[in-house]
């Protein structure tokens, strides 16, 4: 009799343990599926740190599960690509996104996003090479007093439709600063200027009134309208050179503009030339 009782007790205990193990298995599976779904939602919302944590939790419940491990590695790689973009290491970022886009069994959302990022960065790296050359040339032109030509080079940068994207932020600021400097000098020489980011950076001279003097016009106004002779240009070049400025960098038209500015402001050519130092 006692033997039967022990057998029954052992059977009941076995059933309890089996039931507990099955319940534990169900709970583990439910936790895994819940963590995985939360990770996918986090990816969709671009909350990548949270997504990585959710898939790590899923890993804990199924240590040998390849899919959750792939997702963790894919997210880590994608985040490192975003960090490279923030540091303006665009070529490195492009390579990283290429790896993410070619991940097998990974998140389809990250594959699509990484592919789009890679394509975008290809254009960015290509355009930056062009823009850097244009900016370098614009600086040289500006230092040689060719301000309008410098602005025309800057227009390649400032007129680009996507120039305000974060990728171009530092170059955009430098180009705006140089254009503002060029425009200040041109305005001082009597030119109307516009920003290339709005319309055109071509400078238009404010010409003196043409035709015969108007009745009642004073002697100063009449003098301003007189044509500039070759002798006046030669003398102006000497005056410009006397201020420590390379007068050979000035074309005849540039010298004429300096003379006209001096007339308009009732200043000497030397005084105007000092503004170029």
C-alpha positions in Angstrom: 0.0 0.0 0.0 2.8 2.4 0.9 4.5 1.6 -2.3 1.5 2.7 -4.3 1.2 5.9 -2.3 4.9 6.7 -3.1 4.3 6.0 -6.8 1.3 8.3 -6.8 3.2 11.1 -5.0 6.1 10.8 -7.4 3.7 10.9 -10.3 2.1 14.1 -9.0 5.4 15.7 -8.4 6.5 14.8 -11.9 3.4 16.4 -13.3 4.0 19.6 -11.3 7.6 19.9 -12.6 6.5 19.1 -16.2 3.8 21.7 -15.9 6.2 24.3 -14.4 8.7 23.7 -17.2 6.0 24.0 -19.9 4.7 27.2 -18.3 8.2 28.6 -18.1 8.8 27.8 -21.7 5.6 29.6 -22.7 6.6 32.6 -20.7 10.1 32.7 -22.2 8.6 32.5 -25.7 6.1 35.2 -25.0 8.9 37.5 -23.5 11.0 36.8 -26.6 8.3 37.7 -29.0 7.3 40.8 -27.0 10.9 42.0 -26.9 11.3 41.3 -30.6 8.2 43.2 -31.5 9.2 46.2 -29.3 12.6 46.2 -31.0 10.9 46.4 -34.5 8.7 49.2 -33.4 11.7 51.1 -32.0 13.5 50.7 -35.4 10.4 52.0 -37.2 10.5 55.1 -34.9 14.2 55.5 -35.5 14.9 54.9 -31.7 17.9 52.8 -32.4 19.4 52.7 -28.8 16.1 51.4 -27.5 15.8 48.9 -30.3 19.2 47.5 -29.6 18.2 47.0 -25.9 15.0 45.2 -26.9 16.8 42.8 -29.2 19.4 42.2 -26.5 16.6 41.2 -24.1 15.4 38.9 -26.8 18.9 37.3 -27.0 18.8 36.6 -23.3 15.8 34.4 -23.7 17.1 32.6 -26.8 20.9 32.8 -26.6 21.4 30.7 -29.7 18.8 32.6 -31.8 20.6 33.9 -34.9 17.9 36.5 -35.9 18.1 38.6 -32.8 21.9 38.5 -32.9 21.8 39.7 -36.5 19.5 42.6 -35.6 21.7 43.7 -32.7 24.8 43.7 -35.0 22.9 45.5 -37.8 21.7 48.2 -35.5 25.1 48.7 -34.0 26.6 49.1 -37.5 23.9 51.5 -38.6 24.4 53.7 -35.5 28.1 53.8 -36.1 27.3 55.0 -39.6 25.2 57.8 -38.2 28.1 58.8 -35.9 30.4 58.9 -38.8 28.0 61.3 -40.6 27.9 63.6 -37.5 31.7 63.7 -37.6 31.6 64.5 -41.3 33.4 61.3 -42.2 31.1 60.8 -45.2 33.2 58.3 -47.1 33.5 56.0 -44.0 29.8 56.4 -43.4 29.0 55.4 -46.9 30.9 52.2 -46.6 29.2 51.4 -43.3 25.7 51.9 -44.7 26.7 49.7 -47.7 27.4 46.9 -45.2 24.1 47.4 -43.4 22.2 47.4 -46.7 23.7 44.1 -47.6 22.9 42.4 -44.2 21.2 39.0 -44.5 18.2 38.2 -42.3 18.4 41.8 -40.8 15.7 44.4 -40.5 14.2 45.3 -43.9 13.6 48.8 -42.6 17.3 49.3 -41.8 18.3 47.8 -45.2 16.1 50.4 -47.0 17.3 53.3 -44.9 21.0 52.3 -45.2 20.6 52.0 -48.9 19.1 55.4 -49.2 21.8 56.9 -47.0 24.5 55.3 -49.1 23.0 56.8 -52.3 22.7 60.2 -50.7 26.3 60.2 -49.4 27.6 59.3 -52.8 26.2 62.5 -54.1 27.4 64.5 -51.1 31.0 63.3 -51.4 31.0 64.0 -55.2 29.5 67.5 -54.7 31.8 68.4 -51.8 34.9 67.9 -54.0 33.5 70.4 -56.5 32.4 72.8 -53.9 35.8 72.7 -52.1 37.6 73.6 -55.3 35.1 76.4 -56.1 35.6 77.9 -52.6 39.4 77.7 -52.8 39.3 79.4 -56.2 36.8 82.1 -54.9 39.3 82.9 -52.0 42.1 83.4 -54.5 40.0 85.6 -56.7 38.9 87.7 -53.7 42.5 88.1 -52.5 43.4 89.4 -56.0 40.6 92.0 -55.8 38.4 90.2 -58.3 35.3 90.3 -56.1 32.7 89.8 -58.8 34.6 86.8 -60.2 34.9 85.4 -56.7 31.1 85.7 -56.2 30.5 83.9 -59.4 32.5 80.9 -58.1 30.7 81.1 -54.8 27.4 81.0 -56.7 28.2 77.4 -57.6 28.0 76.6 -53.9 25.3 78.9 -52.6 23.0 78.3 -55.6 23.0 74.5 -55.0 19.5 73.3 -54.0 20.6 71.1 -51.1 23.3 73.4 -49.8 21.5 74.0 -46.5 21.6 70.3 -45.6 23.7 69.4 -42.6 26.4 67.7 -44.8 27.4 71.1 -46.2 27.0 73.2 -43.0 30.6 74.3 -42.5 31.3 75.0 -46.2 28.0 76.9 -46.5 29.0 79.2 -43.6 32.4 79.9 -45.1 31.0 80.6 -48.5 28.4 83.0 -47.0 31.1 84.8 -45.0 33.3 85.3 -48.1 30.4 86.5 -50.2 29.4 89.0 -47.6 33.0 90.4 -47.6 33.1 90.6 -51.4 29.7 92.4 -51.4 30.8 94.9 -48.8 33.8 95.9 -50.9 31.8 96.0 -54.1 29.1 98.1 -52.4 31.9 100.5 -51.3 33.0 100.8 -55.0 29.4 101.8 -56.0 28.1 98.4 -57.0 24.7 96.9 -56.3 25.0 93.3 -55.2 22.7 90.3 -54.5 23.4 87.1 -52.6 23.7 84.0 -54.8 21.5 82.2 -52.2 18.6 84.4 -53.1 19.0 85.4 -56.8 22.3 86.4 -58.4 25.7 87.4 -57.1 26.6 89.4 -60.1 27.5 93.0 -59.2 26.0 95.8 -61.2 27.7 99.2 -61.2 25.8 102.3 -60.1 26.7 104.4 -63.1 26.8 108.2 -63.0 24.1 110.1 -64.9 24.8 110.0 -68.6 24.2 112.8 -71.1 24.8 116.6 -70.9 24.7 118.3 -67.5 21.3 119.2 -66.2 20.6 122.9 -65.8 21.4 123.9 -62.2 23.8 120.9 -61.8 26.7 121.9 -59.6 30.4 121.7 -60.6 31.0 118.5 -58.5 28.2 116.7 -60.3 29.5 117.8 -63.7 33.0 116.6 -62.8 31.7 113.2 -61.7 30.2 112.7 -65.2 33.4 113.5 -67.0 35.1 110.5 -68.8 38.2 109.1 -67.2 41.3 109.5 -69.3 44.3 107.1 -69.7 46.5 109.6 -67.9 44.2 109.6 -65.0 44.3 105.8 -64.9 48.1 105.9 -64.9 48.2 108.4 -62.1 45.6 106.4 -60.1 47.7 103.3 -60.4 50.7 105.1 -58.9 48.5 106.3 -56.1 47.2 102.8 -55.4 50.8 101.4 -55.5 51.9 104.1 -53.0 49.5 102.5 -50.4 51.4 99.2 -50.6 48.9 97.6 -52.9 49.8 95.6 -56.0 48.4 97.9 -58.7 49.1 95.4 -61.4 46.3 93.2 -60.0 43.8 96.0 -61.0 42.5 96.0 -64.5 41.8 99.4 -66.2 38.1 99.0 -65.5 38.9 98.3 -61.8 41.0 101.5 -61.6 38.2 103.5 -63.3 35.8 102.2 -60.6 38.3 103.4 -57.9 38.5 106.8 -59.5 34.7 107.1 -59.8 34.3 106.1 -56.2 36.8 108.8 -55.2 34.8 111.3 -57.2 31.5 110.3 -55.8 32.7 110.4 -52.2 34.9 113.5 -52.8 37.9 111.5 -51.6 41.4 111.0 -53.1 42.3 107.8 -54.9 44.8 107.1 -52.1 42.1 107.3 -49.5 39.9 104.9 -51.5 42.9 102.6 -52.1 43.4 102.2 -48.3 40.2 100.4 -48.1 41.8 97.5 -50.0 44.5 96.9 -47.5 
